[in-house]
Amino acid sequence: MRILFFIPSYLVKVLQVVRLPSSFTIFSVVFALFFGISGVLAEEKELLSKSEVLRLIERIQVAGSKLTFTGTALFETSGAARRMSNISQGKVGAEIKRKIVSMSKRHVVEIYSNNTLEQYFPAKKVVMISKVSRVGFPNIFSGDPSHIVNYYDFFRKIDLDSLILKKQTQAYEIVPKDRLRWKLRLWIDIDSALPIAVEYIDSDGAVIKRESFTSLNIGMSEIDMDSTIASGKTWRKFFVSRYKNEKESVFYDEPVEGFRLVNCFDSKFHRSGKMSSDPEYNQNHCLFSDGVAHVSLVAFYERESNVYFRVGNWTKGCSSFKSGIVSNRSVISYGCVPKETVQVFFNNSVAR
């Protein structure tokens, strides 16, 4: 059997010019060229220095929180339904606000502003108001950039650079330094640094979650806050959570190394999907983050019955859940992290 090698024409000219020793066979040339090219490709995954990572994170944080844009985003999670939303961010008066309109049958309008989330349900004429500490895609990073570099390595992936939505993007791979976090691939607009797409990857290399724009216009100066929300006194308001100020948190400030406490809330658990105007808050909800991954811990003030509380440890897509009883409290830990991570959170959660 004969083995045929293809040598590009430009290499043929090189071989004609360069005098090679007789012992240097064509096989040696091909062998050297193959592994030489492989070496070049391997170098396309370039580890960024700490200073480069800090500058990159800061640019992306500014773009996500300050940039004005409008677009449609697709959210895909393995084992769950795909969903799409229209997202717009811009100035309303002197304040930056973000509006998200779902494109599903369960029509919901969400407005984020000043760490407050207002969720409008037009079919029921109900608005639910919550205090929050994160906005979501395209905001990828939160907190102190110098904290993030302690737990992740950043690689520049030149081979994955591509044109997305007519915008030239740069690709990066964000690799955790331990097994408590997922790996990410990230594409940002080269001009604005706004994230265009992000993938979450498990330990087997499978993409378990993807968030990406399917259309995007950057530079829009204003957004319409009223066109999809009816006004009038017929709307009912429910306050779902408030910042916890009166009592200390029942959780440690850092149950798992690297995941710092972001904020705690008093919040309500609406049983059987029913919303109540009862002013009593029945759970302590705390958000923890390493700047990339986020984990929530929830402790009910009173032990919940099995009717409303599922005990176990399970994973769906990128999200994992652990629930059970700690110090006679019903406790839940959950987040887009490995199953083992929420187990560690649960084990180290309540200050005894």
C-alpha positions in Angstrom: 0.0 0.0 0.0 1.3 3.4 -0.9 1.0 6.4 1.4 0.5 9.7 -0.4 1.6 13.0 1.1 0.3 16.4 0.0 2.8 19.2 0.2 1.5 22.7 -0.4 3.0 24.5 -3.4 4.7 27.2 -1.3 6.6 24.4 0.6 7.7 22.8 -2.7 9.4 26.1 -3.6 11.2 26.1 -0.3 12.4 22.6 -0.7 13.7 23.5 -4.2 15.7 26.4 -2.8 17.1 24.8 0.3 19.7 22.0 -0.2 19.0 19.1 2.1 21.4 16.3 3.0 20.7 13.0 1.2 19.7 11.4 4.5 16.9 14.0 5.0 14.1 12.1 3.3 10.7 13.4 2.3 9.3 11.5 5.2 11.5 13.5 7.5 10.3 16.7 5.9 6.6 15.8 6.4 7.3 14.6 9.9 9.0 17.8 10.8 6.3 19.9 9.1 3.5 18.1 10.8 4.8 18.4 14.3 6.0 22.0 13.6 2.5 23.0 12.6 1.0 21.1 15.6 3.3 23.1 17.8 2.0 26.4 16.3 -1.6 25.3 16.9 -0.9 24.3 20.5 0.5 27.8 21.1 -2.8 29.4 20.1 -4.0 28.6 23.6 -2.0 31.4 25.4 -2.0 31.8 29.2 -2.7 35.4 30.1 -0.6 37.2 32.7 -2.3 38.5 35.9 -2.2 42.1 34.7 -3.8 41.1 31.4 -6.6 39.2 33.1 -7.3 42.1 35.4 -7.6 44.5 32.5 -9.8 42.1 30.6 -12.2 41.5 33.5 -12.5 45.3 34.2 -13.3 46.0 30.5 -16.0 43.3 30.5 -17.5 44.5 33.8 -17.8 48.0 32.5 -19.3 46.9 29.2 -22.0 44.7 31.0 -23.0 47.4 33.5 -22.6 50.7 31.6 -23.0 49.9 27.9 -26.3 50.7 26.1 -27.6 47.9 23.8 -30.6 46.0 22.7 -30.8 42.4 21.4 -32.3 38.9 21.6 -30.6 36.3 23.7 -30.9 32.5 23.7 -30.5 30.5 26.9 -29.8 26.8 26.5 -29.3 24.3 29.3 -28.9 20.6 28.9 -31.9 18.7 30.3 -34.0 21.9 30.2 -36.1 23.8 27.7 -34.5 26.5 25.6 -35.8 30.0 26.1 -35.3 33.4 24.4 -35.6 36.9 25.7 -35.4 40.4 24.4 -32.8 42.3 26.4 -32.3 46.1 26.4 -30.1 48.3 28.6 -29.9 52.0 28.6 -30.4 55.3 30.4 -33.7 56.2 31.9 -33.1 59.7 33.3 -29.7 59.5 34.9 -30.0 55.8 35.8 -29.0 52.7 33.9 -31.8 50.2 33.7 -32.2 46.8 32.0 -35.4 45.4 30.6 -35.9 41.7 29.8 -39.0 40.5 28.0 -39.6 36.8 27.8 -40.6 35.3 24.5 -42.4 32.3 26.0 -46.1 31.6 26.6 -45.5 32.6 30.2 -45.0 36.3 29.4 -42.9 38.1 32.0 -41.3 41.5 31.9 -38.3 42.1 34.2 -36.7 45.4 35.0 -33.4 45.7 36.9 -32.4 48.9 38.5 -30.3 49.8 41.5 -30.1 46.2 42.8 -33.9 45.8 42.5 -35.8 43.4 40.3 -39.4 44.1 39.3 -41.1 41.2 37.6 -44.3 42.0 35.8 -46.9 39.3 35.0 -49.3 41.0 32.6 -51.8 38.0 32.5 -52.3 38.2 36.3 -51.6 42.0 36.7 -49.1 41.2 39.4 -45.7 42.7 40.0 -43.2 41.0 42.3 -40.4 43.1 43.7 -37.1 41.7 45.0 -33.7 42.8 46.1 -31.0 41.2 44.0 -27.2 41.2 43.8 -26.7 40.0 40.2 -28.2 40.8 36.8 -27.2 37.8 34.7 -26.0 37.5 31.0 -24.2 39.4 29.5 -22.7 40.2 32.9 -20.2 37.4 33.3 -18.0 38.7 36.2 -18.8 40.3 39.5 -16.9 41.5 42.5 -13.1 42.1 42.7 -11.1 41.1 39.7 -8.1 40.4 41.9 -10.1 37.8 43.7 -11.1 36.0 40.5 -7.5 35.4 39.4 -6.9 33.4 42.6 -9.3 30.6 41.4 -9.2 30.7 37.6 -6.6 30.7 34.8 -7.5 32.7 31.7 -6.3 31.5 28.2 -6.6 33.4 24.9 -8.1 31.0 22.3 -7.1 32.5 19.0 -8.3 29.5 17.0 -11.9 30.2 18.3 -12.0 33.8 17.2 -14.9 34.3 14.9 -17.4 36.7 13.3 -20.7 36.6 15.3 -23.6 38.8 14.4 -21.3 40.8 12.1 -19.1 41.6 15.0 -15.5 40.4 15.3 -15.0 38.5 18.6 -12.1 37.4 20.7 -12.3 34.0 22.4 -11.1 33.1 25.9 -11.1 29.9 28.0 -11.6 30.3 31.8 -10.3 27.3 33.6 -10.9 26.7 37.4 -7.9 25.8 39.5 -9.9 23.2 41.4 -13.0 21.0 40.9 -15.5 23.3 42.6 -16.2 25.3 39.5 -17.1 24.8 35.9 -14.9 25.8 33.0 -16.1 28.5 30.6 -15.5 29.6 27.1 -16.2 33.2 26.4 -16.6 35.3 23.2 -16.5 39.1 23.5 -17.0 41.9 21.0 -13.4 43.1 20.2 -14.5 46.8 20.1 -16.8 47.1 23.2 -15.7 44.0 25.3 -19.4 43.1 25.6 -19.9 39.3 26.0 -21.6 37.9 22.9 -21.7 34.2 24.0 -20.6 32.1 26.9 -20.5 28.3 27.4 -20.2 26.3 30.6 -18.3 23.1 30.3 -18.3 20.1 32.6 -15.4 17.8 33.6 -16.0 15.6 30.6 -15.7 18.5 28.2 -19.5 18.7 27.4 -21.2 22.0 27.0 -23.9 22.0 29.7 -25.1 25.6 29.4 -24.9 28.2 26.7 -26.0 31.9 26.8 -25.7 33.9 23.6 -27.1 36.8 21.6 -28.9 35.9 18.4 -29.3 39.6 17.5 -27.5 42.6 19.0 -27.3 46.4 18.4 -24.8 48.3 20.6 -25.0 52.0 21.3 -28.8 52.5 21.7 -29.2 55.5 23.9 -32.7 55.0 25.4 -35.0 52.1 26.2 -38.8 52.1 26.5 -39.9 51.0 29.9 -43.6 51.3 29.5 -44.6 49.8 26.1 -45.1 46.3 27.5 -46.3 47.1 31.0 -49.9 48.2 31.6 -50.3 50.9 34.2 -53.2 51.3 36.6 -54.4 50.6 40.1 -55.5 47.1 39.2 -51.9 45.7 39.5 -51.1 44.0 42.8 -47.6 44.3 44.3 -45.8 41.6 46.2 -42.5 42.2 48.0 -40.6 39.0 47.7 -37.3 39.9 49.4 -35.5 42.7 51.3 -31.9 43.2 52.4 -31.4 41.6 55.7 -30.4 44.3 58.2 -32.0 43.4 61.6 -30.3 40.1 62.4 -27.0 38.4 61.6 -26.9 35.8 58.9 -27.3 32.2 60.0 -24.6 31.3 57.5 -20.8 31.7 57.6 -19.3 34.5 55.4 -17.3 32.0 53.4 -18.6 28.4 53.7 -16.4 27.3 50.8 -13.0 28.7 50.0 -13.2 31.5 47.4 -17.0 31.9 47.6 -17.4 35.1 49.5 -20.7 36.3 50.9 -22.2 38.9 48.6 -25.5 39.7 50.3 -28.3 38.3 52.5 -32.0 38.7 52.1 -35.1 38.1 54.1 -37.4 36.4 51.5 -40.7 34.7 51.1 -41.4 31.1 50.1 -44.7 31.0 48.1 -46.3 27.6 48.8 -48.0 25.8 45.9 -47.3 28.7 43.6 -49.7 30.9 45.5 -48.6 34.5 46.2 -49.5 36.0 49.5 -49.4 39.6 50.7 -48.5 38.4 54.2 -45.7 40.7 55.3 -43.9 37.9 57.2 -40.6 36.7 55.6 -39.9 33.0 56.2 -36.4 32.4 54.9 -32.9 33.7 55.0 -31.4 33.7 51.5 -27.7 34.5 51.1 -25.7 34.7 47.8 -22.1 33.7 47.6 -19.7 34.2 44.7 -16.1 33.8 43.6 -16.7 36.5 40.9 -17.6 33.9 38.2 -19.7 31.2 39.8 -22.6 31.9 42.2 -24.1 29.7 44.9 -27.2 30.4 47.0 -27.9 29.2 50.5 -31.4 29.3 51.9 -32.4 28.5 55.5 -36.1 28.5 56.5 -36.8 30.2 59.8 -39.1 27.2 60.6 -38.6 23.7 59.6 -40.6 23.0 56.4 -42.8 19.9 55.9 -42.0 17.3 53.3 -45.1 18.6 51.4 -43.1 21.7 50.3 -39.5 20.5 50.8 -37.7 18.0 48.7 -34.7 16.4 50.4 -31.8 15.2 48.3 -28.8 16.0 46.1 -29.3 16.3 42.3 -28.1 18.0 39.2 -29.9 19.4 36.2 -27.8 20.9 33.4 -25.2 23.1 34.9 -27.2 23.6 38.1 -26.9 21.5 41.2 -29.1 21.3 44.3 -28.7 19.9 47.8 -31.4 20.1 50.4 -31.9 18.7 53.9 -32.0 19.4 57.6 -29.2 21.2 59.4 -29.4 22.1 63.1 -33.2 21.5 62.8 -33.4 24.0 60.0 -34.6 23.2 56.4 -31.6 24.2 54.3 -31.1 24.4 50.5 -27.8 25.1 48.6 -27.9 25.5 44.8 -26.0 27.1 41.9 -24.4 26.6 38.5 -21.6 24.5 40.0 -20.7 20.8 40.3 -22.8 18.6 42.5 -20.0 18.1 45.0 -19.7 21.9 45.5 -23.3 22.4 46.7 -22.7 19.4 49.0 -19.7 21.1 50.5 -21.7 24.3 50.9 -24.5 22.4 52.6 -22.1 20.7 55.0 -20.4 24.0 56.0 -23.5 26.2 55.8 -25.2 26.9 59.1 -23.2 28.5 61.9 -23.9 26.2 64.8 
